[in-house]
């Protein structure tokens, strides 16, 4: 049975994209890490683990690269660029994580952008939990995507 969905045997499959044309794709995602302002100050000052902000950016890039290994239905794609922005707002008690991923391929990069944001936020949380046990990650969402058959999307 050739199908894009799970067959009668219950086996899930990766959607066939071989016949689709390669196009430029881009996706932007975000999330927030909420912390006490003092905890954000400690993160911004650095810790014995190093610079948590830079570490989160690196973790986000790794998240882009590892997406098809983490999510069973994601195709490995040709990523042409990725940025991970981490912007602390100490007064507001939050850190904004925003990711942009670009590719030229047959399928989109939404999951790579979302994974990058989540992994960067988890990296921040991993360090921040020592300073703020009530730290939380919230608001993971796709902000925009372009390219492909389904067209553009803006939140």
N, C-alpha and C positions, 0 to 999 in steps of 0.2 A: 504494500500500500504506500504510494508516494503522496505524502501529505505534509503540510506545514504545521500540523497540529498533532497532538498525541493520537496514536492509532488505537485500534481496538485492543492491541496488546498492552496498552497503557504506557508505552515508551514515549517519552517526550523527545522532540527533535528540534534542531536548529533550523530556522526558516531558510529556505533556499533563496539566495540573492545573486547567484551567478549570472543571471540574464539581465540584471538591472545595470544601468549605466553608472559609471563612476562620476560623481559630482563633488564639488566643494561642499563641505559640511562644517557647521559651527554650532556649538551649544555653550550656553552660559548657565551656571547654577550657583546657588548660594545657600548658606546656613549661618546660624549665629551660635556662639558659645556665650552663655550667660554666667557671670562670675561676680563675686564681690569686687568692688573697685580696688581694694588693697591687693587682692589676688592678681588682678590684671597688672597692677604696678610691679608685683614680684615677677610675673612672667616677662614683662617688658625689660626688667633689669637683668634678666638671665638667671639661670639656676646652675646647680652643680652638674646638671645634665648638658648644659650648653645653652644656646639661644633657642628658646621654644618657638619663637615666631619663624625663624629660618628653618627649624626642624619641621614645623607644620607645612611649610611650603614644599620642602623636599618630600615629605610624606604624601602630600597631594599629588605630586608628579608621579610618584611610585603608584599611587592609586589609579591614575590614568593607565599606566602600563599594565597593571595587574587585573583590570576589569574583566577581561574574558576568562581569566582563571578563577575569579571569584563568583561570577554570575553565569550559570550554565548555558543560557541562551544567547550570550553576547559573542559576536564574531570578533576575532582578532582583526583590527583595522589598521590602516596606515595613517597614524597620527602625524600631522605635519607641524603641530605646535600646541603648546599648553602653557597657560599662566595660572598661577595660584596667588591670589592676593589675600593678605591677612592684615586687617586693620583694627587695632584695638581702639576702643572708645571707653577710656577709664571712667569718665564722668557718668556715662550711661550704664556701666557695668556689663559691657558686652564686647565681643570680638566678632567682626564681620568677616566671613570667609566667602570669597567669590572666585569662581574658576571659569576659565574659558578654554575650550578644546576645539581644535580644528583638524580636519582630515580631508583627504581626497579618497573617497571609497564608495562602495555600493550600499552602505548602511550608515545610520546616524551615529552621533557621538554624545547623545544625551546621557547615556549611562556612564560614560567615561567622565563627563563633567560632574554628574551627581556623586559618583564614587570618589572623585578627587576632593570635592567639598567635604564629604563625610569623613574621609580618612584624615584630611588636614585638621578637621574639628576634633576627631578622636585623639590625634597627636597632642593637641592643646589640652584636651581633657586629661589625658594621661599625666601630663606634668602638673596641671592645675589642681588635681584632686588632693595633692598634698597641702594645698593652701586653702581650698574651699570644697568641703565635702558636699555642698549643695549645688555644685557646678552642673550645668545642663546644656545639652545641645538641642536646638530647636530650629524650626523653619526651613528644613532642607527642601529645596524646590528648584525646578527648572525655571529660569527666567526667560530664556529665549533659545530658539533653534532656527537654523536656516539650512536650506539645501534639501534635496531629495524630493520624492514624489508627493509627500504629504504637505510640502510647502513650509512657509515660515510660521513661527509661533512666537508671541510675546506675551508674557504674563501681565 
